[in-house]
């Protein structure tokens, strides 16, 4: 792990926005549609990938994978989970931002885009052990509420987003808790901030600077 080498534009996260997402992250209420990912070996090469509908996982496996996803929005906001504005220069053609926008629009069903993302991660991410990349696609039906915050009925908006968790793996690709991750695009007051990303670092004293730099440098 390395230290941050430059300052980036941070935006305060409203914890209530995160609570809107985390309240639904239970086995009964989750609206995660798909999970995809890759395993990276000690030499930094992709050693296998997977891509399936979330509800096709067995009950125990679904619970295990949901715990990984929850680590990111449940993290200590504005400390372990920070919001950054992605610079204009990083939102152009062939950028990682464009790749994530495409993967989001495809609901993680475009394996070609995901393979590019895994290759970028394998090249950039610094780890002294094998790790897994876990990607989730979710659709949050934003409830319509009155001025007194009482729910009025059917939702009028949908917040579509990705969660990523990067986890060390042991044994037969058994994932531990995420070291890094992100939520993209960021969510604020019932809408998507498509030019922002929420980045998770489990160890704020020794962050994976290269992970943040992938999106911002």
C-alpha positions in Angstrom: 0.0 0.0 0.0 1.2 3.5 -0.7 0.3 7.0 0.5 -1.8 9.4 -1.5 0.3 11.6 -3.7 -2.0 14.4 -4.5 -5.2 16.1 -3.4 -8.5 15.3 -5.0 -11.9 17.1 -4.9 -13.9 15.6 -2.1 -17.6 16.1 -1.6 -19.4 15.5 1.7 -21.6 12.4 1.9 -25.0 12.7 3.6 -25.4 9.6 5.8 -29.1 9.7 5.2 -28.5 9.0 1.5 -26.4 5.9 2.4 -29.1 4.8 4.8 -31.7 4.9 2.0 -29.6 2.2 0.3 -28.5 0.2 3.2 -32.0 -0.3 4.6 -32.7 -2.5 1.6 -29.6 -4.6 1.8 -31.1 -7.6 3.5 -31.7 -11.0 1.9 -35.4 -10.4 1.8 -35.3 -6.8 0.5 -32.3 -6.7 -1.7 -32.8 -5.7 -5.3 -29.3 -6.7 -6.5 -29.8 -8.1 -10.0 -26.4 -9.5 -10.9 -23.0 -10.4 -9.5 -19.8 -10.7 -11.5 -16.1 -10.8 -10.8 -12.7 -12.2 -11.2 -9.9 -13.8 -9.2 -6.4 -12.4 -9.5 -3.4 -14.6 -8.8 -0.1 -13.7 -7.0 1.5 -12.8 -10.3 -1.3 -10.2 -11.1 -3.1 -12.3 -13.7 -6.8 -13.0 -14.0 -7.2 -16.6 -12.8 -10.9 -17.0 -13.5 -14.1 -15.0 -13.8 -17.8 -15.5 -13.0 -21.1 -13.7 -13.9 -24.5 -14.7 -12.8 -27.9 -13.5 -11.7 -27.8 -12.8 -7.9 -30.9 -14.7 -7.2 -29.4 -17.8 -8.8 -26.9 -18.1 -6.0 -27.7 -20.6 -3.2 -29.1 -19.1 0.0 -25.8 -19.4 1.9 -23.8 -18.1 -1.0 -26.1 -15.2 -1.5 -25.8 -14.2 2.1 -22.0 -14.4 2.0 -21.8 -12.3 -1.2 -24.3 -9.7 0.2 -22.0 -9.2 3.2 -19.2 -8.2 0.8 -21.5 -5.7 -0.9 -22.8 -4.2 2.3 -19.3 -3.3 3.5 -19.1 -0.4 1.1 -22.3 1.6 1.8 -22.3 0.6 5.5 -18.7 2.0 5.9 -18.0 5.1 8.1 -19.0 7.9 5.8 -16.5 10.6 5.0 -13.8 8.5 6.6 -13.6 5.0 5.2 -16.1 5.9 2.4 -15.3 9.2 0.7 -16.9 10.9 -2.3 -14.8 12.3 -5.1 -15.5 14.3 -8.2 -14.1 12.5 -11.2 -12.1 15.1 -13.2 -13.3 16.1 -16.6 -10.2 14.6 -18.2 -11.1 11.3 -16.8 -14.6 11.2 -18.2 -13.8 11.1 -21.9 -13.7 8.4 -24.5 -12.0 5.1 -23.5 -11.9 6.3 -19.8 -12.6 4.1 -16.8 -15.6 6.3 -16.1 -17.0 5.5 -19.6 -16.4 1.8 -19.0 -18.3 1.8 -15.7 -21.1 3.8 -17.3 -21.4 1.1 -19.9 -21.2 -1.8 -17.5 -23.9 -0.1 -15.4 -26.2 0.4 -18.4 -25.6 -3.2 -19.4 -26.5 -4.5 -16.0 -23.1 -6.3 -15.8 -24.1 -8.4 -18.8 -21.3 -7.2 -21.1 -18.4 -9.5 -20.4 -16.1 -7.7 -22.8 -16.4 -4.5 -20.7 -15.8 -6.4 -17.5 -12.8 -8.2 -18.8 -11.2 -4.8 -19.6 -12.0 -3.7 -16.0 -10.4 -6.8 -14.5 -7.3 -6.3 -16.6 -7.0 -2.7 -15.5 -7.4 -3.8 -11.9 -4.8 -6.6 -12.3 -2.3 -4.1 -13.7 -2.9 -1.3 -11.2 -3.9 -2.8 -7.9 -1.0 -3.7 -5.6 -1.4 -6.7 -3.4 0.9 -9.3 -1.9 -1.8 -12.0 -2.0 -4.4 -13.4 -4.2 -7.6 -11.3 -4.3 -11.1 -11.3 -5.8 -13.0 -8.5 -7.5 -16.7 -8.6 -6.8 -19.1 -6.4 -8.8 -22.8 -6.0 -8.1 -25.5 -4.3 -10.1 -28.5 -2.9 -8.3 -31.7 -0.9 -9.1 -33.2 1.1 -6.3 -36.8 2.2 -6.9 -36.7 5.6 -5.2 -40.0 6.1 -3.2 -42.1 9.1 -3.9 -42.6 11.0 -0.6 -44.7 14.0 0.5 -43.3 17.0 2.3 -43.6 15.2 5.7 -41.5 12.3 4.3 -44.4 9.9 4.3 -44.3 7.6 1.3 -46.9 8.4 -1.3 -46.9 5.3 -3.5 -45.2 4.0 -6.6 -41.6 5.2 -7.3 -41.0 7.6 -10.2 -37.3 7.3 -10.3 -34.8 4.4 -10.4 -31.2 4.7 -9.1 -29.1 2.2 -11.0 -25.6 1.7 -9.7 -22.7 -0.6 -9.2 -20.9 -1.7 -6.1 -17.4 -3.1 -6.2 -15.5 -4.9 -3.4 -11.9 -6.0 -3.6 -11.2 -8.8 -1.2 -8.2 -10.9 -0.3 -9.0 -14.6 -0.9 -7.8 -17.7 0.9 -7.9 -21.4 0.2 -10.5 -22.2 -2.5 -11.0 -18.5 -3.4 -12.8 -17.9 -0.1 -13.1 -14.1 0.2 -12.3 -12.1 3.3 -13.7 -8.6 4.0 -13.0 -6.0 1.3 -9.9 -3.9 1.5 -11.1 -1.4 -1.1 -14.2 -0.8 -3.1 -16.5 1.8 -4.6 -20.1 2.7 -5.2 -20.8 4.2 -8.7 -22.4 6.5 -9.5 -22.7 8.3 -6.2 -26.2 8.8 -4.8 -27.6 12.1 -3.4 -31.1 13.2 -2.6 -32.9 10.8 -4.8 -30.7 11.0 -7.8 -27.4 9.8 -9.4 -24.3 12.0 -9.4 -22.8 10.4 -12.5 -19.6 12.5 -12.3 -18.9 11.3 -8.7 -17.7 8.1 -7.1 -17.7 6.9 -3.5 -14.5 5.1 -2.8 -14.0 2.7 0.2 -10.7 2.1 2.0 -10.8 -0.3 4.9 -7.5 1.0 6.3 -7.5 4.8 6.1 -4.0 5.0 7.7 -2.5 2.9 4.9 -4.9 3.2 1.9 -4.4 1.7 -1.5 -3.7 5.0 -3.2 -3.4 3.2 -6.5 -7.0 2.3 -6.3 -8.2 5.9 -5.9 -5.8 7.1 -8.6 -7.3 4.7 -11.1 -10.4 6.9 -11.2 -9.0 10.3 -10.3 -5.4 10.8 -11.5 
